[in-house]
């Protein structure tokens, strides 16, 4: 059985959605603190929207306590 099709987001799309610059998102990724990512190549980073939303939810819960 194959996995369902899901369009992956670019670094810029995720950064825009999170109100960050692509550089800030990359810094989070390098520090192991951002949303899960997929490295297609060293320069082609993609994100599954489900992972981005899950990261935002975890941050929201952490901040609101």
Helices and strands as residue ranges (DSSP letters): E 8-10, H 11-17, H 22-30, E 38-39, E 45-48, H 49-64
